[in-house]
Amino acid sequence: MSAITLPAVLDLRAAAPLRDELLAARGQAAVLDAAAVQRLGGLCLQVLLSALQTWRADGASLTFINVSEDFIAQWAALGAPAEDLGAPLAAQG
């Protein structure tokens, strides 16, 4: 299983490195630690949503853990499906 720690700022500059890290983990179960996330931009949201779809298509699990309140709020504000963050939908610690 691969563990990926998301940076505090998921903006335009973070999108390509995030994509590359996710591609390196493809084909195996992975967890995304979102504890440090303070800002989530649209491009990184697209990268994360694409990764979720890819992992599902591959039959592997991709799970968010330690989801920060900021991440949850911005995920919802950008209109992303709440169920993709897992249950319960609250900050996990």
C-alpha positions as a Markdown table, in Angstrom:
| # | Residue | x | y | z |
|---|---|---|---|---|
| 1 | Met | 0.0 | 0.0 | 0.0 |
| 2 | Ser | 1.2 | 3.4 | -0.9 |
| 3 | Ala | 0.8 | 6.5 | 1.4 |
| 4 | Ile | 0.8 | 9.9 | -0.1 |
| 5 | Thr | 0.8 | 13.0 | 2.1 |
| 6 | Leu | -0.9 | 15.9 | 0.5 |
| 7 | Pro | 0.7 | 19.3 | 0.9 |
| 8 | Ala | -0.8 | 22.3 | 2.7 |
| 9 | Val | -1.5 | 24.1 | -0.6 |
| 10 | Leu | -2.9 | 22.2 | -3.5 |
| 11 | Asp | -2.7 | 24.9 | -6.2 |
| 12 | Leu | -1.5 | 25.1 | -9.8 |
| 13 | Arg | 2.1 | 24.5 | -8.8 |
| 14 | Ala | 1.1 | 21.3 | -6.8 |
| 15 | Ala | -0.9 | 19.8 | -9.6 |
| 16 | Ala | 1.9 | 18.2 | -11.7 |
| 17 | Pro | 3.8 | 16.8 | -8.8 |
| 18 | Leu | 0.6 | 15.4 | -7.3 |
| 19 | Arg | -0.3 | 13.8 | -10.7 |
| 20 | Asp | 3.2 | 12.3 | -10.9 |
| 21 | Glu | 3.1 | 10.9 | -7.3 |
| 22 | Leu | -0.4 | 9.4 | -8.0 |
| 23 | Leu | 0.8 | 7.8 | -11.3 |
| 24 | Ala | 3.7 | 6.2 | -9.5 |
| 25 | Ala | 1.3 | 4.6 | -7.0 |
| 26 | Arg | -1.2 | 3.4 | -9.7 |
| 27 | Gly | -2.1 | -0.3 | -9.5 |
| 28 | Gln | -1.9 | -0.6 | -5.8 |
| 29 | Ala | -4.1 | 0.4 | -2.8 |
| 30 | Ala | -3.2 | 3.9 | -1.7 |
| 31 | Val | -4.1 | 6.4 | 1.1 |
| 32 | Leu | -4.1 | 10.1 | 0.7 |
| 33 | Asp | -3.3 | 11.9 | 4.0 |
| 34 | Ala | -5.1 | 15.3 | 3.9 |
| 35 | Ala | -4.3 | 16.4 | 7.4 |
| 36 | Ala | -2.1 | 19.4 | 6.3 |
| 37 | Val | -4.3 | 20.7 | 3.5 |
| 38 | Gln | -5.3 | 24.3 | 4.0 |
| 39 | Arg | -6.1 | 25.2 | 0.3 |
| 40 | Leu | -7.6 | 23.1 | -2.5 |
| 41 | Gly | -7.6 | 24.6 | -6.0 |
| 42 | Gly | -9.7 | 23.4 | -8.9 |
| 43 | Leu | -6.8 | 21.8 | -10.9 |
| 44 | Cys | -5.7 | 19.6 | -7.9 |
| 45 | Leu | -9.4 | 18.8 | -7.3 |
| 46 | Gln | -9.5 | 17.5 | -10.9 |
| 47 | Val | -6.3 | 15.5 | -10.4 |
| 48 | Leu | -7.8 | 13.9 | -7.3 |
| 49 | Leu | -11.2 | 13.2 | -8.9 |
| 50 | Ser | -9.4 | 11.6 | -11.9 |
| 51 | Ala | -7.3 | 9.5 | -9.5 |
| 52 | Leu | -10.4 | 8.3 | -7.7 |
| 53 | Gln | -12.0 | 7.2 | -11.0 |
| 54 | Thr | -8.8 | 5.6 | -12.2 |
| 55 | Trp | -8.4 | 3.6 | -8.9 |
| 56 | Arg | -12.0 | 2.4 | -9.2 |
| 57 | Ala | -11.6 | 1.4 | -12.8 |
| 58 | Asp | -8.4 | -0.5 | -11.8 |
| 59 | Gly | -10.3 | -2.3 | -8.9 |
| 60 | Ala | -8.0 | -0.8 | -6.3 |
| 61 | Ser | -8.7 | 1.3 | -3.2 |
| 62 | Leu | -7.8 | 5.0 | -2.9 |
| 63 | Thr | -8.8 | 6.4 | 0.5 |
| 64 | Phe | -8.5 | 9.8 | 2.1 |
| 65 | Ile | -7.4 | 9.8 | 5.8 |
| 66 | Asn | -7.0 | 12.6 | 8.4 |
| 67 | Val | -9.1 | 14.9 | 6.3 |
| 68 | Ser | -8.7 | 18.5 | 7.5 |
| 69 | Glu | -11.7 | 20.8 | 8.0 |
| 70 | Asp | -10.3 | 23.2 | 5.3 |
| 71 | Phe | -10.0 | 20.3 | 2.8 |
| 72 | Ile | -13.6 | 19.2 | 3.5 |
| 73 | Ala | -15.0 | 22.8 | 3.2 |
| 74 | Gln | -13.1 | 23.5 | -0.1 |
| 75 | Trp | -14.0 | 20.1 | -1.6 |
| 76 | Ala | -17.6 | 20.8 | -1.0 |
| 77 | Ala | -17.4 | 24.4 | -2.1 |
| 78 | Leu | -15.9 | 23.2 | -5.5 |
| 79 | Gly | -18.9 | 20.9 | -5.9 |
| 80 | Ala | -17.1 | 17.6 | -5.6 |
| 81 | Pro | -19.1 | 14.5 | -4.4 |
| 82 | Ala | -19.0 | 14.2 | -0.6 |
| 83 | Glu | -19.1 | 10.5 | -0.8 |
| 84 | Asp | -15.6 | 10.4 | -2.4 |
| 85 | Leu | -14.1 | 11.6 | 0.9 |
| 86 | Gly | -15.4 | 8.5 | 2.7 |
| 87 | Ala | -17.5 | 8.2 | 5.8 |
| 88 | Pro | -18.0 | 9.7 | 8.1 |
| 89 | Leu | -17.6 | 13.0 | 6.3 |
| 90 | Ala | -15.8 | 14.9 | 9.1 |
| 91 | Ala | -12.3 | 15.6 | 10.0 |
| 92 | Gln | -10.6 | 12.4 | 11.0 |
| 93 | Gly | -7.7 | 12.4 | 13.4 |
